[in-house]
Amino acid sequence: MTDAILQEAAEVSAVAEYKRIFREVLDNRPSGMRLRLAHAMGKNRSFVSQISNPAYPVPIPVQHLNTIFEVCHFPPPSKAAFLQAYARAHPRRVGQLDQIPRERTILLHVPDLGSAKRNGQLDALMQEFARRLVAIMQDEK
C-alpha cells in the first residue's frame, strides 16, 4: 500500500471516530434534537443524519461545529474527544474553528398558515432573510 492510501484510510477512520462521538451525544439528548440542530444550522434533518452517521465518509463542515456544540450541549469530555478525532481527520481545518463567527438562535413566533408546505415556505423565507441581512451587515464593516 502506498502512503497516500494509508493516509486516506486513517482519515476515514478518524472521521468515523468523531461521528461516533457525535452520534452518542445526539442519542443521549431528548427527541427532536436532530430537528432543532438542523434548524439551527439552516439545513434539513437528513443532513444531520448524514453528518452523524459513521458509515458515511462525508466530513462535518467546520463552520457547523460551534453550532453543534452549543445546540447539543456536548459534555466537556465528549467535546475534547471529538475535537481530538476531528484534528486527526482534518489537521488544517481545526485551526479555523476560532475564526468562524459564532451564531445564536432566536425564537420567532409566526402564525400557522394551515399547511405544512406553506409553513415550510415561511420558515425558509425567514431563514433566508436572516442570512441575507447578516451578510449585508457584515459587508458594512
Secondary structure, 3 states (H helix, E strand, C coil): CCHHHHHHHHHHHHHHHHHHHHHHHHHCCCCCHHHHHHHHHCCCHHHHHHHCCCCCCCCCCHHHHHHHHHHHCCCHHHHHHHHHHHHHHCCCCHHHHHHCCCCCCCCCCCCCCCCHHHHHHHHHHHHHHHHHHHHHHHHCC
